[in-house]
Amino acid sequence: MTAGAVAGVCIVRYSMLPLLCNLCLAFAFAACCLLFSRATLIPLISACMLPVLLHTETWIYPSAVFLLSAVLVAGQRLMEKGGLRRETDYVLPGREWKKEIFRWAALLFWVSLVAALSISCGCSYFIIPPLIVTFTEIINSKAGFRNRPMQVFLFLVTGAALGTAFQIIGHTFLHLPETVVALLIICCLFAVFEWTGKYFAPAGALALIPLIVPQEGVHWLPLQAAAGAALFIAIGMLVFQQCYKWSKAQLIFCFTPTLLRRYLNRGRSRLPEQTVTTLYCHGGKPASLRNGACAVGWFRNSLRRFLTESPTAVSSVCLPVLPVKKKSDDRIRPVPPG
């Protein structure tokens, strides 16, 4: 991390190349470090590219990166010794050099392409480093979130919106210290993580970006970050993961947010069988709704049928089925109360 920060500052101070070339040079340096060290510390890319994007020339930046990294490593060691965290033994992964070099070269090509688009449009937040880290994680990581693009996108947009809102309201209008603003952002983001049951580190990094970028156009950061995240995720899913070859059930599962799946998968105990009663006509549309609970049941069923019309796909993603009875003529009848 410290080597990446030093390289980024050196590129800003001594390179006479255009911004696009400097960004590509910073990404290439980080890629070489990860490739030859066989490390999986993808945030190294952010540490190297951030000073280039923000034109940071001060040596305070790499010093801060070194101190923060040392604090994190020391904290992890203390937690492991105290039994608060399970100790992990890192095993160096094997390398297929030709495959890895080709993959990093492809990543460099697409990053440079998006960076060229961002610079030409004057939207520098398209290529904010946490988005590039997310893009690289989707391609290289074996983590489960790489197959949940909608959840990753919502996390990134939420982080950018939270950070920008707290910076504008808390610091600009209420004149709160940025330390307090950063603490509020982290607390809210951790609350979101606990609520969803998922953790995504690049969203936390993106939430703190509004505190260090120029404040003139910070209100555009959530919109530009959302566009950049959508672009990078789309490239990762279409070009590298080839999601167009996936089955319909897998696509529905991946592109349905986790909270929506949880809502659709609520058990029958939430809605008693006698209240989820809907009368259907031949076209499959509701002819009448008995009460408010029936409306909720009809909404769930309509949403399920909107997502997929295949019973196999529905069962594959564990979507619930309304408690109805079928007669011999295969017409859906209402369940009698009681």
Secondary structure by P-SEA (a helix, b strand, c coil): caaaaaaaaaaaccccccaaaaaaaaaaaaaaaaaaacccccaaaaaaacccccccccaaaaaaaaaaaaaaaaaaaaaaaaccccbbbbbbbbbaaaaaaaaaaaaaaaaaaaaaaaaaacccccccaaaaaaaaaaccccccccccaaaaaaaaaaaaaaaaaaaaaccccccccaaaaaaaaaaaaaaaaaaaccccaaaaaaaacccccccccccaaaaaaaaaaaaaaaaaaccccccccccaaaaaaaaccaaaaaaaacccccccccccbbbbcccccccccccaaaaaaaaaaaaaaaacccaaaaaaaccccccccccccccccccccc
